């Protein structure tokens, strides 16, 4: 199974219009506030930090490059060719490798696994952007990438984040500048029940090893200068043993 052409076109359109540069889009916060915080929860559960690290939904590669400073072999994958173009442009030294991947297509994930072997996987805010029918296939694909020795880290907006986003979108002055193109391209997040995320992973054959709450930091601010943060939950999962 793969994502719909509408979903693919929406992401391609968004990234084709997105400006170059770190922090140019809504969720592209500084790595020290995002991947850096996440690694504090992820790294203790890695059975083999030397495995390839795959950044699923890498976008313009901001977090991917941060991971590449800390792991020996990092691969950023994204559905959008335009996003990967941004990522490669921002990484002239080739710290990471960038590949196009439909992460809701288990067959594509199995092909990448055959090439790389077991991998550790970092996923930030991808599941909640999936259509309902794509959520379990995404979890199945993550399980294929992880294999027997890897670990997956997912951080996803909580249901309450929807209330925050709705308030921002319906503000008297309209949505913030960096949120507006997200909404214009129809990339509004789906309402994934909080308890559903670990269940998707379990159904894919993974065991939830740890979980917790941590805000997703954005690059936008409220009119009073407060950084916008979205309530979120994180999960670490892997095969038993």
N, C-alpha and C positions, 0 to 999 in steps of 0.2 A: 504494500500500500504506500502511496506517496501523497504529498499535499496537493490540494486543488490548484489549478492554474490561477485562480483569482488570488489566492494567498501568495503564491510565488510572484505574481505580477505586482501585488501590493508592496511587497518588500523590495522588489527590483525598482519600482518607481520611487519609493522612499529613499533608498540609498543612492539612486541616480541623482536626486536633487539635493542630497545632504552635503553641507559644506565639508571641506577637508579640515583636519585638525582635531586633536583631542578635545573633548568637551563640547563638541559642536552639536551633539544630539542629546535628547532628554536624559537618557540613562547612562551616558558616557562619563561617569564620575571618575575622579582620580583613583588609580589603582590602590593607593594606600588606604582609601576609604571603602573599597569594594573587595577586589580579589585579595588584598593584603589581610583584611579582617577575616575573610572566608577561609584563607589558608590556616589560620590559627585553629580553626575547628576541623579542617580537612586533613592536614598533615599527620596528626596523631593516629589516624586510622589507615594510613597508607602502609600496606605490607611490603611494597617495593617502590620507593620513590624514583628508581631508575627506569621504570616503565615509561613509555610515551605518555605525555599529558595532552589530552584532546580538549580544546576549548570549543564546545558545541554552541553554535550561534554566536560566533566570534565578532560579527559586525566589522567595525573598522580596526579591530585588533588591539585596542588599548589594553585590555586585560591580558590578551595573548602575549604581548611583549613583556608584560610584567612577569607572567608565568615563565617565559623563556629565560628570564634572568635567574630563575631559581631551579629549573629542571632541565635535564640535558637534551631532551627531544620533545618539542612542543609543536602541535599541529592545530591550527585554527581552521574550523570548518563552518561554512555558512551556506544557506540556500541561495543567497543572492550573489551573483557575479559582481555586481556593482560594489557591494560591501567588501568583497575580497580585493577589488581594485583599490579601495581606500586603504585596506590593511597592508597590502604590498607596498603602496606608495609611502606609507608611514613607517615602513620597516626596510629601508634601503640596504641595511647590513644583512638582512635575511636571518634575523634571530630565530624566527619561527618559519614553518612551512604552512601554506594556506591552500585549502582544497575546497571545492564545491561539493556539498553533501546535502541531500534531502534527509534530514534526521528522522523523518517519519517513515522512511523506507528501510525496513530491516535488511533487505537484500543489499542495499548500498552499504549499510553498516557492516554487514558480514564480509563484503569485499574489502573494506578498509581494514577490518580485523585480520583478514588473511594476509594482508600486507604488513601490518604493524605488530600483530600479536596482541596480547592482553594490554589494556591501557587504563590509566587513570583518567577520569572524565570530569570536567568542570562545566556546569550548566547554570547560567544566571538568567532567570526570567524567560525561559523558552517555553516551558510547558503551558504557562498561562496564556500565551499567545496562540496556542494551537486550537484549531476547531475541535469540538468534542470527539469526533471520530478519529482524530489524529493523536490523541493523548496516549492511549495505550500502545499504539504502534511506536510512538516516540520512546516510551519506556522500554519496549521490547528491543528497539535499536540500541539504546544505551546499554542494556544487558549484553547485547552482542559485542559491543565495543569493549566492555569491561572484562568479559571472559571469566576465567577462573580466579585470576590473581588481582585484577584491578579493583578500583573503588570509584564510585560516582558521588559527586557532591552536587546537589541541586539546591538553589535558593530561589524561592518563588514568592511573589506578592501574596499576602493573606487576603481573605475575602474582604476584610475591612479596608484594604487598599482601594477597592472599588469606590468606596464612599469618598475617599480623599481625591481620587481622580475626577469623579463626577463633580465635586465641589469646585475643583480647579477649572474644569471645562465650562461650567455654568456660571463662573464669576461675572460680576458686572462689566468687566473689561474684556471678557472672553478668555479663552485659555492662554496660558503663558506661551511666549514665542516658540519655545522648543517643544512644547506639547502639541501645538497647533498642527504641524505637519504629520505627526503620528496619527492624530484623529482624521486629518484630511485624507490620508491614504487608507483609512479603514483598519488601522492596526490597534484598535481598542482591545484591551485585554479581556479574555474570557473569564467568567466567574467560576474558577475551579474551587470546589469546596476544600477547606483546609485539610480535612481528613482523607481526601481522595489522593493526594500526592503520594504518601507512602503506600497506599493500596495499589496504585498503578505499578509501583516498583515491585511490590510483593507478587503481583500477578505476572510480572515479567521474570520471576524466578530469583529476585534479589532479596537479601535480608537487610532490613533497616538496622544500622549499627549505632546510629546516634542522630539526634535531632534537637532543634532549638529555635529560638527566635532572634532575628537580627534585622534592623531596618535596611531597606534598599535605598541607597543614596542616589539622588539625581543631580543634574547640573543646573536645575532651575531653583529660583527663589520666589518667595511670596513678595507682595509689594512692600512689606515691612522689612525685607532683607533676610528672612529666615529661610534656610536651605530646606527644600522640599524632600522629605523622606517618606518612603512607603513602608508600612508594616509588612514584614515578610517572615517566612519560616524556612529553615534549612534542614536538609536531610543528607546523611551519608549512608550509602548502601553498597553492598557487594555480595558475592556468593558466600555461602557458609564456609567457614574454615579459613 
